[in-house]
Amino acid sequence: MKIGVIGGGAWGTALAQVAARDGEPVLLWAREPDVVDSINAGHENRAFLAGVPLAELIRATGNLADLAGLDALLVVAPAQHVRAVLAAAPIGSTPLVLCAKGIEAGSKLLVGEVAHQAAPDAPIAVLSGPTFAHEVAAGKPTAVTLACEDEALRARLADRLARPGFRTYGSADVIGAEIGGAVKNVLAIACGVVEGAGLGLNARAALIARGFAEMTRFGLARGAQAETLTGLSGLGDLVLTCSSTNSRNFSLGVGLGQGRSAAELLADRRTVAEGAHTAPVLRAAAADAGVDMPVTAAVNALLEGAAIGSVVEALLSRPLKEEL
């Protein structure tokens, strides 16, 4: 199975490294000419994954047309750009493995729903789970969810991507895998705020637990299976992203907790903190579905410039209720 990767950031590059480990060439598309040149000339993505030697079987291109004729495409473009990239790429009926995590602004659609609109003839799979790109690229042990409704395609993709250090667990619940990946980015910002503001480990643990309750409520309302949300793409990814400064979303939250503005923090970044884009869309989608998501609302308030003290006070003064 000949694999292409759409997206030359750290995660796209790490997945190209995984796909190249069986001795087959991998073609990676990046929009940045310096990334293309760095990979082709030096077998390194100096812009996004510096210091990690890449397999010589990975070749980069800046031309989407070069992806024609491949057997599967891993789509790792940021969630808000997936529609435009797929519209410009030669997709046809090529299977798409969606690796971006988020909800499209405006439409409030999950990335899989966007892909169905942009490439209606393409079978869809979702790859999600607790993954830091630098660890995956280095071959450190990692486990992910690979969700696809087509059981035969799911098995072929799993066989192609699985490695001793990269274990894939199959699922038919595409929506559940997507929702876990999207919501955890917003919750990671909240946990970063707790860290940056010095609110303590008790507060972070409580926030993870109550955030997971929000993820579950929203997921069930959108048709996800509860078991998926307790797995790698839900709770597993949530725990990782809410506990390390290696997470872009957690780091953004730390900055907010220290009193810096969202505009200042986001202007500084070449990489994308997806949670900042997902938060207002998730708040609107939750309101449409009648789902109460107070942590998500609090993150939105902070991104919009509210004072940390007032946001924390509002969360802590909510009426008492039963946990379940």
N, C-alpha and C positions, 0 to 999 in steps of 0.2 A: 504494500500500500504506500503510494508516494504522497508524502505529506507536505503541505505548505502552511506557513504561519503568517497571519495578517496582523502586524503590529510589532515594532522593533524596540519596545521598552524592555524593562528588566524581566517581566513575566513572559512576554513573547519569546525573548531570547533564551530564557531558561527552558521553556517548553520545546524550542527548537533543539536545544542540547539533549533533552530527553529523547526526542524522536530520532535523533541522529545516532544514538548509542547502539543501534542494531546493525550499523554498517550501511544504512541507506541514506542517500543524499536528502537534504531538507532545504527548501527554498523559503526564505524569510523576506517579507515585504516590510519596508520601513519608509516613512514619509521623509525622514531626516537624511539628507545626503551624507552627512558626516558619519551617521551610524552605518549606512551601506558601505562606505569606504573603509571604516574601521574594521568591520567584520570581514570583508573580502581581502583586505590587504594585511591585516594583523591578527585575524582570528580572535578578536576581542571586541566587545561593545563598550568602548571606553566611556561613552556618555551615560549609560544606564546600568552597566554591570561590570564596572572596571575591575581588573585584576583576576577575572575568571577566564582561563584559556578555553576557547570554543573549539568544537570538533571541526576539522578541516572539511567535513562533508556538508557543513552549513554554508550556503551561499546566500547573499543578500541582494535584493533588487529594489529599485525605487519605482518600478513600473508594474502596476497591478495586472496588466495584460499578460505578464510572464507567468501568472498563476494558472493559466488555462491548462486543462488536461490533467491536473493532479487528481488523486483519488479521494482526498479529504483536506479540508482547510480548518486550521485552528484559528478562531477569530478572537484576537486579543487586543483589538482597538478599544479605547475607552468607550464606556457605554453610550455616552452622548454622541459619539461619532460613528457608531456601528451602522446606522441606517445609510449614511452618506457613503461610507466605504463599501458596503455591500452593493449599493446601487451602481458603483463605478467598477466593481470587480467582475470578472468573467465566471459567474457562479453556476448558472444553469441548474443541473441536478446534482452538483457536487455536494456530498455531505458536509455540514458545518458543525464544528465542535465549538460551542460558545464558551469562552473563558473570561469574558468581561462580566463585572458584577455591578448591577445598578438598575435603575428604572428611568426610562426616557422622559425627559421634561416635556411638558405639553400633552403628550398622548397618555402618559402614566402607564405605558406598556412595559412589561418585562423585556429583556433583551431577546429572548426566544420569540416573543410575539412580534417584536420589531423585525426580526430575521424572517419570519413567515411572510410578512408584508413585503419586505425588500427582495426576498428570493423565494417566491412561493413554491418552486419546484424542488427546493433543496431539503433533504432530510435534516432534522435538527437533533443535536445532542448537546449536553451541558457538562462541563468539567469544572468542579468546584470543590473546595475543601481548605484545610489549614495549611497554607503554603507561603513561605517566604521565598522569593525568587532565588536569592543567592544560595540558599540551602539546597534547593532543587537542582540548580545548575552544578553545584559541587557534588551531587550524588548522595546527599545525606538522606536517611530514611524519611519517606513521606507517604501519606495515604490520602486518596481523594475519592470523591464520588463522581462516577461517570454515568449520567442519566440520559436515557434515550428510550422512547416508547417502542422502537423497533428492536426486538430482542436480538435478531441476527446481526444487525448493524452494530448494536452495542457490544456484542461479543467480538466482532472484527476489530472495532476500535480499541477495546480493552486489550486484546492480544497485541495490537500494534504499538500501544503506548506503554504498557506495563513493563517495569524493570524490577530487578531485585530491590532497588532503592526507591521505586516509585510504584506503589501498589494501588490499583484501581478497584473500587467496589461498585458493582453495577446497581442501577436503580431504574425503574420506569417512571419515576416521579420527577419530571422535568421542572414543573412549576415549583415544587418544594426545594429542589436544588438551587434554583435561581433566587427564590425569596430569601433563603438563608444567607447567600452571598451578598445580596443587596442590603438587607436590614443590618447585618453585623457591621457594615462600614459606618453607619450612623451611630450605632451603639459604641463603637470604638472611639469615636470623637468624644462621647460623653465620659467614657472611662479615662481618656486622656485629660479631660478637664478636671476630673477628680484628682489625678496625679499632679497636674500643674498647680492646682489650688491648694494642695496639701491637705485634702479632706480625709485621707487615711485608707487603709486596706479594707476595713469593715465596709466603708462606703462603696469601694470598688466592687467587692464581692456582692453586695446587695444590688448594685446597679446591673451587674452581669445577670443575676438571677431574675430581676424584674424586667430587664431588657429582653431576656429570653422569653419571658411570658408575653411581651409585646410581639415579638417575632412569631410566636406560636399563634396568637390570636389573629394576626394579620394573615399568616400563611393559611390557616384553616379557612378564613373568609375568602381567600383567593383560590381555594381548591387543592392546597398542598396536603400531603399526608403527614400526620404528627410524627411518625417514625422517622421520616426524612429529616425533620427539623431537629431531632435529637441526635442525628448522626454527624458525619464528618462535615457536610456542607452547611450545617446549621450550628449546633452547639460546638462542634470541634473548631470550626473557623472562628466562631465568636470568642472562644477562650483564647486562641492565639492572638487575634487582632486586638483584643482588649487588654493585653498584658505586656506589650513590648514596644519600645520606641522604633523598632524596625518597621512597624506599621505606619504608613503615611497618615492614616486617619487618626491613630492614637497620638502621633506627634503633633498633628494639627490641634487636637484637643488640649494637649499639654500647653501649647502656645496660648490658646484661648484662656486656659485656667490661670496662666501667668499674667493675664491682663492685656495681651496683645490683640489687635483687631483681626477679624477674618480677612479683610481686604489686604492687610499687610502680610499675613502669613501665606495667603494663596498667591499673591503676586511674586513671591520668592521662589516658586516651585516650577521646575521643568516637568516633574512627574505629577500625576494627578491623584489628589485625595478624593476618590469617588464619593465618599460620604457627604462631602459638602454640596455636591450636585444632587445627590439622591435625597437628602433630608427634606427639602421643601416639597419634592414630588411625592415622597412617602407620606408626609403629613397630609397632603391633599388626597392621595389615594386612600389613606386610612379614614379620612372624614367621609369620602364617598361610600366606603364600605361599612361605615358606622362602627369602626374599631377604635377603642380608646388606646392611645399611645403617648402617655405623658412624657416619657424620656425623649422620644422623638420630638415632641413639641418643645421640650426644654433645649435640645440641641439647636433647633431652628431659632429659638429666641436668642441664644448666644451668638449664632452666626449673623443674626440681624443686629447685634450690638447691645443686647440687654446686659445688665450688670450681673456678675456671677452670684452675688449675694441674694439678689431678688429672685433669680431663677431657682437657686437651691431652696430658698425659703418657700417658694410656691410649691415645689415638689414635696417638701417635708410637711407642709400644712394641709395636704390633701386629706379628705375624710378617711378615717380608718375603715378597713374592709377585711373580709375573709381572704386568705391567700389563694384558695382554689374555688 
